[in-house]
Amino acid sequence: MKRFPSRYDGPRTKRFRSVGEFHVYAIGHPEVLDSVSPGGAAARLGVGRERVYQLIGDGRLRAWFIFDQGEGEAHDVPGNRASYVYVSWEDVEAYGASPRRPGPKPKAQSQAAA
């Protein structure tokens, strides 16, 4: 089966074909138990979910993608999405605490006279 590049590819990502396969993996990897959804990671970092997926693709955050054909879309088909996604909370915290370049300054708002 041909693999298609997608946002699920990254140097620190792992794919699973079923929830059962993921649970077997989690038994030997306790860091999986301390994970959060991409939305939870985005809320902690103050960014959007798309930025979280960019960080996953860049290898800054570890992630586990489950393509459960019984629950969601077929595995490795272009345009299909993972049924479940988990992001390492440890990596989210470390990235949130790391210094980054500041973004643009907010525009000054005019003050109405009271």
C-alpha positions in Angstrom: 0.0 0.0 0.0 1.4 3.4 -1.0 1.9 6.0 1.8 0.9 9.5 1.1 2.7 12.4 2.9 0.3 14.3 5.2 0.2 16.3 8.3 0.4 13.0 10.2 4.1 12.6 9.2 6.8 13.9 11.4 10.0 12.7 13.0 8.3 12.1 16.3 5.0 10.6 15.3 3.7 7.1 15.4 0.7 5.7 13.5 -1.6 2.9 14.7 -4.2 0.9 12.7 -6.5 0.4 15.7 -7.2 1.4 19.2 -6.2 -2.1 20.4 -2.8 -1.7 18.7 -2.3 1.6 20.5 -3.3 0.2 23.9 -0.7 -2.6 23.5 1.9 0.1 22.6 0.9 2.2 25.6 1.5 -0.6 28.1 5.3 -0.4 27.3 5.4 3.4 26.9 4.1 5.2 30.0 4.6 8.7 28.4 1.5 7.9 26.3 -0.6 7.9 29.4 0.2 11.6 30.0 -1.1 12.9 26.7 -3.7 15.4 25.5 -5.8 16.1 22.4 -4.5 18.7 19.8 -7.2 21.1 21.1 -5.9 20.7 24.6 -2.4 21.3 23.5 -3.5 24.4 21.5 -5.3 25.8 24.5 -2.3 25.4 26.7 0.0 27.0 24.2 -2.4 29.8 23.2 -2.3 28.8 19.5 -4.7 27.2 17.0 -4.8 23.5 16.4 -3.3 23.9 12.9 -0.2 25.4 14.7 -0.1 22.3 16.9 0.0 20.1 13.8 2.8 22.2 12.4 4.8 21.7 15.6 4.1 17.9 15.3 5.3 17.9 11.7 8.4 19.9 12.7 9.2 17.3 15.3 8.8 19.7 18.3 5.9 17.7 19.7 5.5 13.9 19.9 2.1 12.6 18.7 0.3 9.3 18.2 -2.3 8.9 15.4 -4.8 6.2 15.5 -6.5 5.3 12.2 -9.2 2.9 13.4 -11.0 1.7 10.3 -13.9 0.6 12.5 -14.3 4.0 14.1 -13.1 6.5 11.4 -11.6 6.8 8.0 -9.5 4.3 6.1 -5.7 4.2 6.8 -3.3 5.9 4.4 -5.9 7.3 2.0 -5.4 10.9 0.8 -7.7 13.4 2.5 -8.7 11.0 5.3 -8.2 11.9 9.0 -7.1 10.0 12.0 -9.8 8.7 14.3 -7.9 9.8 17.4 -4.9 12.0 18.0 -2.9 12.3 21.2 -0.1 14.8 21.8 2.6 14.4 24.5 1.7 16.7 27.5 5.4 16.7 28.5 6.4 18.1 25.1 3.6 20.7 25.2 4.8 21.9 28.6 8.4 22.0 27.5 7.5 23.9 24.4 5.3 26.3 26.3 8.1 27.1 28.7 10.8 27.6 26.1 11.6 31.2 25.1 10.5 32.1 21.6 10.6 35.3 19.5 7.8 37.6 20.4 5.0 38.1 17.9 3.8 41.4 16.5 2.9 44.1 19.1 -0.8 44.7 19.5 -2.1 47.9 17.8 -2.9 50.7 20.1 -6.6 51.2 20.6 -8.0 54.6 20.8 -9.3 55.6 24.2 -12.8 57.2 24.2 -13.2 60.2 26.5 -15.5 59.4 29.4 
